[in-house]
Amino acid sequence: MITTSHILLWIETTADYIDNNSTYLTKLDTAIGDADHGNNMKRGFTKVRDLLPSLEGQDIGSILKSVAMKLISSVGGASGPLFGTFYLQASNEVKGAEVLDAAQLGAMLASGLEGIKKRGKAEPEDKTIIDALEPAVNAYQESAAGGGSIQESLEQAVSAAEKGAEATIPMIAKKGRASYMGERSKGHKDPGATSTVYILKALQDAVSGDGE
């Protein structure tokens, strides 16, 4: 089962991943964007990390909603609204919950995905967050539906996300700043999809070792 402690650790671990890889994320964004993705994400998750002590004792939905609001208010560019929407829609799926089973976690992730798709009006192969997140959610749900544990299902999700992010390299961007480059956006990995991998890796790390 996923507890509030796992969720808090997930957010803290995400902040670590973003902090440790912010230079790389900005390098990716320099090639096809505004060269600020890493710095924006780092700023947002640093503020989220500062918020975590005040979230102790809250239910999972409330924790995720607070994370969403902080990201939306502190991350610049498209990343704040998009990733903020992910956590906000995820929070709506698990309002009041203290624990989540494998199916509930999958539903939470799926709600976050749908939130981003509606907010960004993006589809697979547009060279966006969706190219990593949608295959990850599908892989998680397929594994969980087949009896896979939370940890096993997250392993499948992370693997699918990594493949999805790599698959953005030859794509032509159809959304966001990168779309202005047209054919020149080919040959570069999407930074948002890469950040998505870190978020999912952090979730996997947060629940590892629990036998779930």
N, C-alpha and C positions, 0 to 999 in steps of 0.2 A: 504493500500500500504506500501511496504518496502522502506524506504528512505536511503540515505547515513548515516544519523544520526543513524538509527537503526543498520546499519552494523558496524559503529564504536563502538556503545554501545555493540553490540554482541561480538566483539573482546575483548573489555575491560572486559566484564562480564565473558567471557571464561577464561581470565587471572586470574580473581578472583577465579573462580571454581578450576582451576588447582593449584593455590597457596594454597588455603584452603584445598585441598585434596591431595597434593603432597606426604605427608607421607604415606597415605593409598595406593596410586598408587604404590609407591616404595615397600610397604609391599606385594602387590599382585605380583609384579615383582620379589621379592625376592624368592617367592615360585617356580616360573617356568621360570625365566629369569636371567638377569644380575644385578638385584637389583638397576636399575638406571632409570627406566621409569619415575617415579615421579619427580626426580631431573632434568632429561633432559627436560621434558615438562615444568617444572617451569622455568628453565633457558631460554628456547625458548620464552615462553609467557611473561616473564619479559622484554625481549628485544623487543618483539612486542608491549607491552604496552608503552615502551619508544618511539616507533616509531609513535604512534597514532597522536600526535599533528601535525606532519608533513604531515599527510594524510587528514587533514581538507580541504574541498573544492574539493577533487578528486572524480571521479565517482566510482561507486561500483566495477567495474572490476579492476580499478587501485588500489583501496584499498586492495582488496583480493590478487592481484598479489604481492603487497609489503609485505603483511603478509606471503604469501607463500615463497617468497625469503628469508625472515628473518628466518623462521622456518627451511628451508632447510640448511641454513648456520650456524645455532646455536644450533640445537637439535641433540644430538648424537644418535647412534644406528639406528634402522630401523624407529623410530618414526618421525624423521625429514623429510626424504624423503617421507614417506607415508602421513603424515598429510599435509606436504607442497604441495604434489601433489593434495590432496583434494582441498585446497584453489586455487591452480594454475588452475586446470581444471574448477573449479567453476567460476573463474575470466574470463576464455575464453568464458563461456556461457553468461556472462553479460557485455561484453566489452562496455564501453561508457554509460552504463545505469545509470540514476539518481534515478529511482524508479522501483520497481518490483511489479507485481501483484502476486496473489497466484500461478498461473500456471508457471510464470517465476521463482519464488523462487523454485518451485518443480523441474523445469528443471535444475536450478543451482545446487541444492543438488544432483540430479541424475548424473550430469556431474562429480561432485566431487567423487561420489561413483565409477563411471566407471574408473576414473583416478587411484584410489587406487587399484581397481581390476587388472588393467593392470600392474601397477607398482609392486604390491606385488604378482601377479599371484595367488591370493587366491580365494577360493570359499566358499559359506556357509558351516558351520560345520567344517571349518579348525581351529577353535578357534582363530579368529583374529578380527580386527576392523570390518570386513565385517559382522560378525554375529550380530552386533548391528546396523550398518549403513544401510545395505540393507533392513531389515524389516522396519526401520524407514522411509526410502525414499518411500518404497512401501505404507506404511500406510499414509504418507503425501499426496502422489499423489492420492490415492484412495479417501481420504477425500475431497481434493480440487476438484477433478473431479465430485464429488457428490454435489458440491455447498458449501462445508465447507469453513469458513473464514480462513485466514492465521493462526490466533490464534488457532482455533479449529483443524486445520490440524496439527499444530505443537504439540498440546497436544497429538494427536494420534501418531505422530512420536516419541515423547519422551517416551510414554508408550511402544511402540513397541521396541524402543532401550533398555529400561530398561529390558524388558523381554528377549530380545536377548542377552544382556550381562549376565544375570543370567543363560541363557541356555548354556553358554560356560563352566560352572562349571563341568558338567560330561563329557565334550568332551575330546578327545585325540588330542593334538595339532599336526597339520600337517605342519605348517609353522614356520619359525623363530627359535629363540633360544629354545623356549619351546618344539619344536618338537624333540629335542635331548633327552628329558626325556621320550618319549613314553608314556607308561601306567601311569607313575608317574605324568604326567600332569593332570590327572583326579582329580577332587575335588577342582580345583582352578579357580577362575574367571579370565578371560583374562584382563590384564591391559589396552591394547589398546582399547578393546571394552568398558571398563569403562570410559576411557577418551572421547570416542565418545559420550557417554551419557551426559557428562558434556558440551561438545560443543553444543549439541542440546538443552539441558536445558538452556544454556546461550542465545541461539537464541530465545527460547520461552520467556524467561524473558525480553529480549530486546524489544520485540514487544507487551508484555502484557500491558493491560490498554489502548490500543489505539482503541479498538473496531474493530480491524481487525481480 
